[in-house]
């Protein structure tokens, strides 16, 4: 059985870019898209994914024609990770974010390295890697390929 990945990303260009890269790098991986916190949680409840590629900034609900998708969440990805932890679901995750800095709960800006350290500390069984995505740079591709290879290498597929 081929690996199944959940790609959680609300921005169409970024989603297409990541999807294309995964398809070209790992032809055997099937990818399911989710575009919000709620659709990601629903997908996790109904499918048995091998790993997840997760954006940090997500709307609460899928954005439809003339809709905003509910409250935008700068840390919507963390809400998904906390749900996984509370439900006892160990879904290996690579976080892909286009931002280099985030306001934390106090409003203080934290850099990508600080975010990476906090996420690895809070979700040590789930978060495998935090990757900075930039459509104009190639470094994210190497990091993502290595992360996916590491996850797939720890499992057997027929």
DSSP file (Angstrom, degrees, kcal/mol; ACC not computed):
  #  RESIDUE AA STRUCTURE BP1 BP2  ACC     N-H-->O    O-->H-N    N-H-->O    O-->H-N    TCO  KAPPA ALPHA  PHI   PSI    X-CA   Y-CA   Z-CA
    1    1 A X              0   0    0      0, 0.0   157,-0.5     0, 0.0     2,-0.1   0.000 360.0 360.0 360.0 136.1    0.0    0.0    0.0
    2    2 A X        -     0   0    0    156,-0.2    27,-0.1   155,-0.1   156,-0.0  -0.426 360.0 -93.8 -78.3 152.0    1.3    3.4   -0.9
    3    3 A X        -     0   0    0     -2,-0.1    27,-2.6    25,-0.1     2,-0.5  -0.315  34.2-147.3 -63.5 147.2    1.8    6.2    1.7
    4    4 A X  E     -a   30   0A   0     25,-0.2    46,-3.3    44,-0.1    47,-1.1  -0.980  14.2-167.7-121.5 123.7   -1.0    8.7    2.2
    5    5 A X  E     -ab  31  51A   0     25,-3.1    27,-2.7    -2,-0.5     2,-0.6  -0.856  15.4-144.2-112.9 144.9   -0.2   12.3    3.1
    6    6 A X  E     -ab  32  52A   0     45,-2.1    47,-3.1    -2,-0.4     2,-0.6  -0.946  14.0-162.7-104.5 121.4   -2.5   15.0    4.4
    7    7 A X  E     -ab  33  53A   0     25,-3.0    27,-2.3    -2,-0.6     2,-0.8  -0.923   3.4-167.3-107.0 111.8   -1.5   18.5    3.0
    8    8 A X  E     +ab  34  54A   0     45,-3.3    47,-1.9    -2,-0.6     2,-0.3  -0.869  31.7 131.6-106.2 105.3   -3.0   21.2    5.1
    9    9 A X        -     0   0    0     25,-2.2    25,-0.1    -2,-0.8    49,-0.1  -0.959  38.0-165.4-156.5 131.1   -2.7   24.6    3.3
   10   10 A X        +     0   0    0     47,-0.4     2,-0.6    -2,-0.3    53,-0.1   0.660  68.7  86.0 -96.0 -17.3   -5.2   27.3    2.6
   11   11 A X     >  -     0   0    0      1,-0.2     4,-2.7     2,-0.0     5,-0.2  -0.766  67.8-149.7 -90.7 118.2   -3.3   29.3   -0.1
   12   12 A X  H  > S+     0   0    0     -2,-0.6     4,-2.7     1,-0.2     5,-0.2   0.880  92.6  49.1 -56.4 -46.7   -3.9   27.8   -3.6
   13   13 A X  H  > S+     0   0    0      1,-0.2     4,-2.2     2,-0.2    -1,-0.2   0.928 115.1  44.5 -62.2 -42.2   -0.5   28.8   -5.1
   14   14 A X  H  > S+     0   0    0      2,-0.2     4,-2.6     1,-0.2     5,-0.3   0.915 113.2  51.4 -66.4 -42.3    1.5   27.4   -2.2
   15   15 A X  H  X S+     0   0    0     -4,-2.7     4,-2.8     1,-0.2     5,-0.2   0.928 111.8  46.8 -59.3 -46.6   -0.7   24.2   -2.1
   16   16 A X  H  X S+     0   0    0     -4,-2.7     4,-2.4    -5,-0.2    -1,-0.2   0.894 111.9  51.3 -63.5 -40.2   -0.1   23.6   -5.8
   17   17 A X  H  X S+     0   0    0     -4,-2.2     4,-2.1    -5,-0.2    -2,-0.2   0.928 114.6  41.7 -62.9 -47.3    3.6   24.3   -5.4
   18   18 A X  H  X S+     0   0    0     -4,-2.6     4,-2.7     2,-0.2     5,-0.2   0.922 114.1  51.8 -67.9 -44.7    4.0   21.8   -2.5
   19   19 A X  H  X S+     0   0    0     -4,-2.8     4,-2.5    -5,-0.3    -2,-0.2   0.922 110.9  48.4 -58.1 -46.0    1.7   19.2   -4.2
   20   20 A X  H  X S+     0   0    0     -4,-2.4     4,-2.5    -5,-0.2     5,-0.2   0.920 111.6  49.8 -61.3 -45.0    3.7   19.3   -7.4
   21   21 A X  H  X S+     0   0    0     -4,-2.1     4,-2.3     1,-0.2     5,-0.2   0.930 112.0  47.1 -61.3 -46.1    7.0   19.0   -5.5
   22   22 A X  H  X S+     0   0    0     -4,-2.7     4,-2.8     1,-0.2     7,-0.2   0.920 112.8  49.8 -62.5 -43.5    5.8   16.0   -3.6
   23   23 A X  H  < S+     0   0    0     -4,-2.5    -1,-0.2    -5,-0.2    -2,-0.2   0.902 114.6  44.0 -62.5 -41.8    4.4   14.3   -6.7
   24   24 A X  H  < S+     0   0    0     -4,-2.5     3,-0.3    -5,-0.2    -1,-0.2   0.837 121.0  39.7 -72.4 -32.5    7.7   14.8   -8.6
   25   25 A X  H  < S+     0   0    0     -4,-2.3     2,-0.3     1,-0.2    -2,-0.2   0.798 129.6  25.1 -87.1 -30.8    9.9   13.7   -5.7
   26   26 A X    ><  +     0   0    0     -4,-2.8     3,-1.8    -5,-0.2    -1,-0.2  -0.736  63.6 178.7-137.5  82.8    7.8   10.8   -4.4
   27   27 A X  T 3  S+     0   0    0     -2,-0.3    -1,-0.1    -3,-0.3    -4,-0.1   0.694  79.8  59.4 -63.9 -18.8    5.6    9.4   -7.2
   28   28 A X  T 3  S+     0   0    0      2,-0.1     2,-0.4   -24,-0.0    -1,-0.3   0.545  83.3  99.2 -88.5  -6.4    4.1    6.7   -4.9
   29   29 A X    <   -     0   0    0     -3,-1.8     2,-0.4    -7,-0.2   -25,-0.2  -0.674  60.6-151.2 -85.9 130.3    2.7    9.1   -2.3
   30   30 A X  E     -a    4   0A   0    -27,-2.6   -25,-3.1    -2,-0.4     2,-0.4  -0.833  14.9-153.1 -94.0 138.0   -1.0   10.0   -2.5
   31   31 A X  E     -a    5   0A   0     -2,-0.4     2,-0.4   -27,-0.2   -25,-0.2  -0.950  11.1-166.8-120.6 130.4   -1.9   13.4   -1.2
   32   32 A X  E     -a    6   0A   0    -27,-2.7   -25,-3.0    -2,-0.4     2,-0.3  -0.948  19.4-139.7-110.9 134.2   -5.2   14.6    0.3
   33   33 A X  E     -a    7   0A   0     -2,-0.4     2,-0.3   -27,-0.2   -25,-0.2  -0.701  19.5-179.6 -96.0 145.4   -5.8   18.3    0.7
   34   34 A X  E     -a    8   0A   0    -27,-2.3   -25,-2.2    -2,-0.3     3,-0.0  -0.985   8.8-167.6-135.9 141.7   -7.4   20.2    3.6
   35   35 A X        +     0   0    0     -2,-0.3    24,-0.5   -27,-0.2     2,-0.3   0.288  64.8  25.8-115.8   9.2   -7.7   24.0    3.5
   36   36 A X  S  > S-     0   0    0     22,-0.1     4,-1.9     1,-0.1    24,-0.2  -0.962  83.4 -96.3-159.0 171.7   -8.7   24.8    7.1
   37   37 A X  H  > S+     0   0    0     22,-2.4     4,-2.4    -2,-0.3     5,-0.2   0.946 121.6  47.0 -60.3 -49.0   -8.5   23.7   10.7
   38   38 A X  H  > S+     0   0    0     22,-2.4     4,-2.1    21,-0.2    -1,-0.2   0.898 112.6  47.4 -66.1 -40.5  -11.9   22.0   10.6
   39   39 A X  H  > S+     0   0    0     21,-0.2     4,-2.2     2,-0.2    -1,-0.2   0.850 112.0  51.6 -70.8 -31.1  -11.4   20.2    7.3
   40   40 A X  H  X S+     0   0    0     -4,-1.9     4,-2.5     2,-0.2    -2,-0.2   0.937 110.9  47.2 -66.1 -46.0   -8.0   18.9    8.5
   41   41 A X  H  X S+     0   0    0     -4,-2.4     4,-1.6     1,-0.2    -2,-0.2   0.888 112.5  50.2 -63.4 -38.3   -9.6   17.6   11.7
   42   42 A X  H  X S+     0   0    0     -4,-2.1     4,-1.2    -5,-0.2    -1,-0.2   0.913 110.8  48.9 -65.1 -42.5  -12.4   16.0    9.7
   43   43 A X  H  X S+     0   0    0     -4,-2.2     4,-2.2     1,-0.2     3,-0.4   0.904 109.1  52.8 -63.6 -41.3   -9.9   14.3    7.3
   44   44 A X  H  < S+     0   0    0     -4,-2.5    -1,-0.2     1,-0.2    -2,-0.2   0.848 108.8  50.9 -63.1 -34.3   -7.8   13.0   10.3
   45   45 A X  H  < S+     0   0    0     -4,-1.6    -1,-0.2    -5,-0.2    -2,-0.2   0.772 118.6  36.4 -72.7 -26.2  -10.9   11.5   11.8
   46   46 A X  H  < S+     0   0    0     -4,-1.2     2,-0.3    -3,-0.4    -2,-0.2   0.650 114.5  49.4-105.6 -16.8  -11.9    9.7    8.5
   47   47 A X  S  < S-     0   0    0     -4,-2.2     2,-0.8    -5,-0.1   -43,-0.0  -0.848  70.2-130.3-123.3 158.1   -8.6    8.6    7.0
   48   48 A X        -     0   0    0     -2,-0.3   -44,-0.1    -3,-0.0     2,-0.1  -0.812  36.4-169.6-106.9  89.2   -5.5    6.8    8.2
   49   49 A X        -     0   0    0     -2,-0.8   -44,-0.2    -5,-0.2     3,-0.1  -0.468  25.2-149.9 -82.6 150.1   -2.7    9.1    7.0
   50   50 A X  S    S-     0   0    0    -46,-3.3    42,-0.5     1,-0.3     2,-0.3   0.771  79.1 -14.6 -86.2 -30.5    1.0    8.2    7.2
   51   51 A X  E     -b    5   0A   0    -47,-1.1   -45,-2.1    40,-0.1     2,-0.4  -0.978  61.8-130.3-163.5 168.7    2.1   11.8    7.7
   52   52 A X  E     -bc   6  93A   0     40,-2.4    42,-2.7    -2,-0.3     2,-0.6  -0.979   2.1-153.3-130.8 140.0    0.9   15.4    7.5
   53   53 A X  E     -bc   7  94A   0    -47,-3.1   -45,-3.3    -2,-0.4     2,-0.5  -0.975  32.5-167.2-107.7 118.8    2.4   18.5    5.8
   54   54 A X  E     -bc   8  95A   0     40,-2.6    42,-2.7    -2,-0.6     2,-0.2  -0.926  20.9-151.8-126.0 126.3    1.0   21.4    7.9
   55   55 A X        -     0   0    0    -47,-1.9    42,-0.2    -2,-0.5     3,-0.1  -0.579  14.8-143.4 -81.7 154.4    0.8   25.2    7.5
   56   56 A X  S    S+     0   0    0     40,-0.4    21,-2.4    -2,-0.2     2,-0.7   0.876  84.1  60.9 -86.0 -42.1    0.7   27.3   10.6
   57   57 A X  S    S+     0   0    0     18,-0.2   -47,-0.4    19,-0.2     2,-0.3  -0.792  70.6 152.2 -96.9 111.7   -1.7   30.0    9.6
   58   58 A X  E     -E   73   0B   0     15,-2.1    15,-2.2    -2,-0.7    18,-0.2  -0.966  43.2-115.3-138.4 149.6   -5.1   28.6    8.7
   59   59 A X  E     -E   72   0B   0    -24,-0.5   -22,-2.4    -2,-0.3   -21,-0.2  -0.442  30.2-119.5 -75.7 161.7   -8.7   29.7    8.7
   60   60 A X  S    S+     0   0    0     11,-0.8   -22,-2.4     9,-0.6     2,-0.3   0.918  95.4  19.9 -65.8 -44.0  -11.2   28.0   11.0
   61   61 A X  S    S-     0   0    0      8,-3.2   -24,-0.1   -24,-0.2    -2,-0.1  -0.828  99.7 -81.2-124.3 161.2  -13.3   26.8    8.1
   62   62 A X        -     0   0    0     -2,-0.3     2,-0.5   -26,-0.1     7,-0.2  -0.349  48.9-117.7 -59.5 141.6  -12.8   26.3    4.4
   63   63 A X        -     0   0    0    -28,-0.2     2,-0.2     5,-0.2     5,-0.1  -0.738  38.3-176.1 -85.7 124.0  -13.1   29.5    2.4
   64   64 A X    >   -     0   0    0     -2,-0.5     3,-2.5     1,-0.1     2,-0.2  -0.520  44.2 -52.6-109.3-179.0  -16.0   29.4   -0.1
   65   65 A X  T 3  S-     0   0    0      1,-0.3    -1,-0.1    -2,-0.2     3,-0.1  -0.365 128.7  -3.1 -55.6 118.1  -17.3   31.9   -2.7
   66   66 A X  T 3  S+     0   0    0      1,-0.3     2,-0.3    -2,-0.2    -1,-0.3   0.593 112.0 114.6  74.3  11.3  -17.8   35.2   -0.9
   67   67 A X    <   -     0   0    0     -3,-2.5    -1,-0.3     1,-0.1    -4,-0.0  -0.805  59.2-149.0-113.9 156.2  -16.8   33.7    2.5
   68   68 A X        -     0   0    0     -2,-0.3    -5,-0.2    -5,-0.1    -1,-0.1   0.596  41.1-118.0 -97.0 -14.4  -13.9   34.4    4.8
   69   69 A X        -     0   0    0     -7,-0.2    -8,-3.2   -10,-0.1    -9,-0.6   0.678  55.4 -84.7  86.0  17.4  -13.5   31.0    6.3
   70   70 A X  S    S-     0   0    0    -10,-0.2     2,-0.3   -11,-0.2    -7,-0.0  -0.380  91.4  -4.5  80.9-164.3  -14.2   32.1    9.9
   71   71 A X  S    S-     0   0    0    -12,-0.1   -11,-0.8    -2,-0.1     2,-0.2  -0.476  73.9-126.1 -68.3 122.1  -11.6   33.5   12.2
   72   72 A X  E     -E   59   0B   0     -2,-0.3     2,-0.6   -13,-0.2   -13,-0.2  -0.493  24.3-153.0 -66.6 139.6   -8.1   33.5   10.7
   73   73 A X  E >   -E   58   0B   0    -15,-2.2   -15,-2.1    -2,-0.2     3,-1.7  -0.943  16.6-163.3-122.5 112.2   -5.8   31.7   13.1
   74   74 A X  T 3  S+     0   0    0     -2,-0.6     3,-0.2     1,-0.3    -1,-0.1   0.790 101.0  32.7 -60.4 -27.6   -2.1   32.6   13.0
   75   75 A X  T >> S+     0   0    0      1,-0.1     4,-1.4   -17,-0.1     3,-0.6  -0.166  76.0 130.8-121.5  38.5   -1.4   29.3   14.9
   76   76 A X  H <> S+     0   0    0     -3,-1.7     4,-1.7   -20,-0.7   -19,-0.2   0.840  71.9  60.6 -58.3 -33.4   -4.2   27.2   13.4
   77   77 A X  H 3> S+     0   0    0    -21,-2.4     4,-2.2    -4,-0.2    -1,-0.2   0.875 100.7  53.2 -61.9 -37.6   -1.7   24.5   12.8
   78   78 A X  H <> S+     0   0    0     -3,-0.6     4,-2.7   -22,-0.3    -1,-0.2   0.867 103.6  57.0 -67.0 -35.0   -0.9   24.3   16.5
   79   79 A X  H  X S+     0   0    0     -4,-1.4     4,-2.0     2,-0.2    -1,-0.2   0.912 107.9  47.9 -60.4 -41.0   -4.6   23.8   17.2
   80   80 A X  H  X S+     0   0    0     -4,-1.7     4,-2.2     2,-0.2    -2,-0.2   0.927 111.7  49.4 -64.5 -44.8   -4.5   20.8   14.9
   81   81 A X  H  X S+     0   0    0     -4,-2.2     4,-2.3     1,-0.2    -2,-0.2   0.887 110.0  51.0 -62.7 -39.2   -1.4   19.4   16.7
   82   82 A X  H  X S+     0   0    0     -4,-2.7     4,-2.7     2,-0.2    -1,-0.2   0.884 108.3  52.3 -66.2 -37.5   -3.0   19.9   20.1
   83   83 A X  H  X S+     0   0    0     -4,-2.0     4,-2.2    -5,-0.2     6,-0.2   0.924 109.0  50.2 -62.5 -43.7   -6.1   18.0   18.9
   84   84 A X  H  X>S+     0   0    0     -4,-2.2     5,-2.4     1,-0.2     4,-0.6   0.928 111.9  48.0 -59.0 -44.9   -3.9   15.1   17.8
   85   85 A X  H ><5S+     0   0    0     -4,-2.3     3,-0.9     1,-0.2    -2,-0.2   0.925 111.8  48.5 -62.9 -45.9   -2.1   15.1   21.1
   86   86 A X  H 3<5S+     0   0    0     -4,-2.7    -1,-0.2     1,-0.2    -2,-0.2   0.839 114.1  47.0 -64.6 -32.9   -5.4   15.1   23.1
   87   87 A X  H 3<5S-     0   0    0     -4,-2.2    -1,-0.2    -5,-0.2    -2,-0.2   0.501 112.7-118.6 -88.4  -2.7   -6.9   12.3   21.0
   88   88 A X  T <<5 +     0   0    0     -3,-0.9     2,-0.6    -4,-0.6    -3,-0.2   0.707  61.7 150.1  75.8  19.3   -3.7   10.2   21.3
   89   89 A X      < -     0   0    0     -5,-2.4     2,-1.0    -6,-0.2    -1,-0.3  -0.770  34.4-158.8 -89.9 122.2   -3.1   10.3   17.5
   90   90 A X        +     0   0    0     -2,-0.6     2,-0.7    -3,-0.1    36,-0.1  -0.745  23.0 165.6-102.5  85.2    0.6   10.1   16.6
   91   91 A X        -     0   0    0     -2,-1.0   -40,-0.1   -10,-0.1   -41,-0.1  -0.892  38.5-126.0-104.8 108.9    0.6   11.5   13.0
   92   92 A X        -     0   0    0     -2,-0.7   -40,-2.4   -42,-0.5     2,-0.4  -0.295  36.8-164.6 -55.6 131.6    4.2   12.4   12.0
   93   93 A X  E     -cd  52 127A   0     33,-2.9    35,-3.2   -42,-0.2    36,-1.1  -0.964  26.2-164.5-132.9 137.2    4.1   16.1   10.9
   94   94 A X  E     -cd  53 129A   0    -42,-2.7   -40,-2.6    -2,-0.4     2,-0.5  -0.987  23.0-144.1-114.0 121.5    6.3   18.4    8.9
   95   95 A X  E     -cd  54 130A   0     34,-2.8    36,-3.6    -2,-0.5     2,-0.5  -0.742  14.5-169.1 -87.5 128.7    5.3   22.1    9.4
   96   96 A X  E     + d   0 131A   0    -42,-2.7   -40,-0.4    -2,-0.5     2,-0.4  -0.976  12.7 171.1-118.8 117.4    5.7   24.2    6.3
   97   97 A X  E     - d   0 132A   0     34,-2.5    36,-2.9    -2,-0.5   -42,-0.1  -0.976  33.5-156.0-131.5 143.2    5.4   28.0    6.9
   98   98 A X  S    S+     0   0    0     -2,-0.4     2,-0.3    34,-0.2    -1,-0.1   0.517  73.5  90.1 -88.1  -7.1    6.0   31.0    4.7
   99   99 A X        -     0   0    0      1,-0.1    34,-0.1    12,-0.0    -2,-0.1  -0.673  55.4-164.5 -94.7 145.5    6.6   33.3    7.7
  100  100 A X  S    S+     0   0    0     -2,-0.3    12,-1.4     1,-0.2     2,-0.3   0.559  80.4  29.1 -99.4 -12.3   10.0   33.9    9.3
  101  101 A X  E     -F  111   0C   0     10,-0.2     2,-0.3    11,-0.1    10,-0.2  -0.994  64.7-168.5-148.0 149.5    8.5   35.4   12.4
  102  102 A X  E     -F  110   0C   0      8,-2.6     8,-3.5    -2,-0.3     2,-0.5  -0.980  27.4-118.3-135.7 144.3    5.2   35.0   14.4
  103  103 A X  E     -F  109   0C   0     -2,-0.3     6,-0.2     6,-0.3     5,-0.1  -0.746  36.7-146.4 -78.4 130.5    3.5   36.9   17.2
  104  104 A X    >   -     0   0    0      4,-3.0     3,-1.9    -2,-0.5    -1,-0.0  -0.118  39.5 -74.9 -83.9-169.9    3.2   34.5   20.1
  105  105 A X  T 3  S+     0   0    0      1,-0.3    -1,-0.1     2,-0.1    -2,-0.1   0.766 135.2  48.9 -59.8 -26.1    0.4   34.5   22.7
  106  106 A X  T 3  S-     0   0    0      2,-0.2    -1,-0.3     0, 0.0     3,-0.1   0.510 119.6-108.1 -90.7  -5.5    1.7   37.6   24.3
  107  107 A X  S <  S+     0   0    0     -3,-1.9     2,-0.2     1,-0.3    -2,-0.1   0.338  75.2 136.9  94.2  -6.6    2.1   39.5   21.0
  108  108 A X        -     0   0    0     -5,-0.1    -4,-3.0     1,-0.1    -1,-0.3  -0.550  58.9-116.4 -75.2 137.1    5.9   39.2   21.0
  109  109 A X  E     -F  103   0C   0     -6,-0.2     2,-0.4    -2,-0.2    -6,-0.3  -0.580  32.0-168.3 -75.3 130.8    7.5   38.3   17.7
  110  110 A X  E     -F  102   0C   0     -8,-3.5    -8,-2.6    -2,-0.3     2,-0.0  -0.945  16.3-125.2-118.6 143.5    9.3   35.0   17.7
  111  111 A X  E  >  -F  101   0C   0     -2,-0.4     4,-2.4   -10,-0.2   -10,-0.2  -0.237  29.7 -99.7 -80.8 172.1   11.6   33.8   14.9
  112  112 A X  H  > S+     0   0    0    -12,-1.4     4,-2.8     1,-0.2     5,-0.2   0.863 121.7  53.5 -61.2 -39.2   11.4   30.6   13.0
  113  113 A X  H  > S+     0   0    0      2,-0.2     4,-2.4     1,-0.2    -1,-0.2   0.899 110.0  47.7 -65.4 -40.1   14.1   28.9   15.1
  114  114 A X  H  > S+     0   0    0      2,-0.2     4,-2.6     1,-0.2    -2,-0.2   0.920 112.5  49.4 -65.5 -43.4   12.2   29.7   18.3
  115  115 A X  H  X S+     0   0    0     -4,-2.4     4,-2.7     2,-0.2     5,-0.2   0.935 110.4  51.3 -58.9 -46.6    9.0   28.4   16.8
  116  116 A X  H  X S+     0   0    0     -4,-2.8     4,-2.5     1,-0.2     5,-0.2   0.930 111.6  46.8 -56.7 -48.3   10.8   25.2   15.7
  117  117 A X  H  X S+     0   0    0     -4,-2.4     4,-2.0     1,-0.2    -1,-0.2   0.914 112.9  48.7 -63.1 -43.5   12.2   24.7   19.2
  118  118 A X  H  X S+     0   0    0     -4,-2.6     4,-2.8     1,-0.2     5,-0.2   0.909 113.3  47.1 -63.0 -42.0    8.8   25.3   20.9
  119  119 A X  H  X S+     0   0    0     -4,-2.7     4,-2.7     2,-0.2     8,-0.3   0.896 111.5  49.7 -69.1 -39.3    7.0   23.0   18.6
  120  120 A X  H  < S+     0   0    0     -4,-2.5    -1,-0.2    -5,-0.2    -2,-0.2   0.860 115.2  45.7 -67.4 -33.4    9.6   20.2   18.9
  121  121 A X  H >< S+     0   0    0     -4,-2.0     3,-0.6    -5,-0.2    -2,-0.2   0.915 118.2  40.8 -72.4 -44.2    9.3   20.6   22.7
  122  122 A X  H 3< S+     0   0    0     -4,-2.8    -2,-0.2     1,-0.2    -3,-0.2   0.838 129.8  27.2 -75.4 -32.9    5.5   20.7   22.9
  123  123 A X  T >X  +     0   0    0     -4,-2.7     4,-2.2    -5,-0.2     3,-1.1  -0.466  69.0 154.1-127.6  60.9    4.9   17.9   20.3
  124  124 A X  T <4 S+     0   0    0     -3,-0.6    -1,-0.1     1,-0.3    -2,-0.1   0.762  76.8  46.7 -65.7 -25.3    8.0   15.7   20.4
  125  125 A X  T 34 S+     0   0    0     -3,-0.1    -1,-0.3     1,-0.0     3,-0.1   0.602 123.6  31.6 -89.1 -11.8    6.2   12.6   19.1
  126  126 A X  T <4 S+     0   0    0     -3,-1.1   -33,-2.9     1,-0.2     2,-0.6   0.828  99.6  71.3-111.8 -54.9    4.5   14.4   16.3
  127  127 A X  E  <  +d   93   0A   0     -4,-2.2   -33,-0.2    -8,-0.3    -1,-0.2  -0.569  45.4 168.5 -78.2 116.7    6.5   17.3   14.8
  128  128 A X  E     -     0   0A   0    -35,-3.2     2,-0.3    -2,-0.6   -34,-0.2   0.748  64.7  -4.0 -93.5 -29.7    9.5   16.0   12.9
  129  129 A X  E     -d   94   0A   0    -36,-1.1   -34,-2.8     2,-0.0     2,-0.5  -0.991  49.6-143.2-163.6 150.5   10.5   19.2   11.2
  130  130 A X  E     -d   95   0A   0     -2,-0.3     2,-0.4   -36,-0.2   -34,-0.2  -0.992  27.5-169.7-121.9 121.6    9.7   22.9   10.7
  131  131 A X  E     -d   96   0A   0    -36,-3.6   -34,-2.5    -2,-0.5     2,-0.7  -0.918  21.1-134.5-118.0 133.8   10.5   24.1    7.2
  132  132 A X  E     -d   97   0A   0     -2,-0.4     2,-0.4   -36,-0.2   -34,-0.2  -0.790  26.1-150.7 -85.9 115.5   10.5   27.7    5.9
  133  133 A X        +     0   0    0    -36,-2.9     2,-0.3    -2,-0.7     5,-0.1  -0.724  24.4 164.6 -89.0 132.4    8.7   27.7    2.6
  134  134 A X    >   -     0   0    0     -2,-0.4     3,-1.5     3,-0.3     6,-0.2  -0.903  29.4-153.0-146.2 118.5    9.7   30.2    0.0
  135  135 A X  T 3  S+     0   0    0     -2,-0.3    -1,-0.1     1,-0.3    -2,-0.0   0.716  98.7  53.3 -64.6 -18.4    8.6   29.8   -3.7
  136  136 A X  T 3  S+     0   0    0     -3,-0.0     2,-0.3     2,-0.0    -1,-0.3   0.543 105.2  60.8 -93.8  -7.2   11.6   31.9   -4.8
  137  137 A X    <   -     0   0    0     -3,-1.5    -3,-0.3     1,-0.1     4,-0.1  -0.842  64.5-150.6-119.1 157.5   14.2   29.7   -2.9
  138  138 A X  S >> S+     0   0    0     -2,-0.3     3,-1.2     1,-0.1     4,-1.0   0.588  75.2  90.5-101.0 -12.9   15.1   26.1   -3.3
  139  139 A X  H 3> S+     0   0    0      1,-0.3     4,-2.0     2,-0.2     3,-0.2   0.821  80.4  60.9 -57.7 -35.0   16.2   25.2    0.3
  140  140 A X  H 3> S+     0   0    0     -6,-0.2     4,-3.0     1,-0.2    -1,-0.3   0.840  98.6  58.6 -62.1 -32.1   12.8   24.2    1.5
  141  141 A X  H <> S+     0   0    0     -3,-1.2     4,-2.8     2,-0.2    -1,-0.2   0.914 106.0  46.8 -65.3 -42.5   12.7   21.4   -1.1
  142  142 A X  H  X S+     0   0    0     -4,-1.0     4,-2.5    -3,-0.2    -1,-0.2   0.941 115.2  46.6 -62.8 -47.4   15.8   19.8    0.3
  143  143 A X  H  X S+     0   0    0     -4,-2.0     4,-2.3     2,-0.2    -2,-0.2   0.912 115.2  45.9 -62.3 -43.2   14.5   20.0    3.8
  144  144 A X  H  X S+     0   0    0     -4,-3.0     4,-2.8     2,-0.2     5,-0.3   0.924 112.2  50.2 -67.9 -43.9   11.1   18.7    2.9
  145  145 A X  H  X S+     0   0    0     -4,-2.8     4,-2.5    -5,-0.2    -2,-0.2   0.922 112.8  47.5 -59.6 -44.2   12.5   15.9    0.8
  146  146 A X  H  X S+     0   0    0     -4,-2.5     4,-2.3    -5,-0.2    -1,-0.2   0.913 112.7  49.2 -63.2 -42.7   14.8   14.9    3.7
  147  147 A X  H  X S+     0   0    0     -4,-2.3     4,-2.1     2,-0.2    -2,-0.2   0.925 113.4  44.7 -63.8 -45.7   11.9   15.0    6.2
  148  148 A X  H  X S+     0   0    0     -4,-2.8     4,-3.0     2,-0.2     5,-0.3   0.922 112.7  52.2 -64.8 -43.3    9.5   12.9    4.0
  149  149 A X  H  X S+     0   0    0     -4,-2.5     4,-2.5    -5,-0.3    -1,-0.2   0.898 109.0  51.1 -59.4 -40.1   12.3   10.4    3.3
  150  150 A X  H  X S+     0   0    0     -4,-2.3     4,-0.9     2,-0.2    -1,-0.2   0.919 111.9  45.8 -63.6 -44.2   13.0   10.1    7.0
  151  151 A X  H >< S+     0   0    0     -4,-2.1     3,-0.7     1,-0.2    -2,-0.2   0.937 115.9  45.4 -64.0 -46.9    9.3    9.5    7.8
  152  152 A X  H >< S+     0   0    0     -4,-3.0     3,-1.5     1,-0.2    -2,-0.2   0.851 107.3  59.4 -66.9 -33.7    8.9    7.0    5.0
  153  153 A X  H 3< S+     0   0    0     -4,-2.5    -1,-0.2    -5,-0.3    -2,-0.2   0.740 100.1  56.7 -66.6 -22.7   12.2    5.3    6.0
  154  154 A X  T << S+     0   0    0     -4,-0.9     2,-0.3    -3,-0.7    -1,-0.3   0.427 108.4  55.1 -88.7   2.1   10.8    4.5    9.4
  155  155 A X  S <  S-     0   0    0     -3,-1.5     2,-0.5    -4,-0.2  -105,-0.0  -0.884  79.6-122.9-130.1 161.6    7.8    2.6    7.9
  156  156 A X        -     0   0    0     -2,-0.3     2,-0.4     2,-0.0    -3,-0.1  -0.901  26.5-176.1-107.6 133.3    7.4   -0.3    5.5
  157  157 A X              0   0    0     -2,-0.5  -155,-0.1     1,-0.1    -2,-0.0  -0.980 360.0 360.0-129.3 142.8    5.4    0.1    2.2
  158  158 A X              0   0    0   -157,-0.5  -156,-0.2    -2,-0.4    -1,-0.1   0.432 360.0 360.0 -98.9 360.0    4.6   -2.5   -0.3
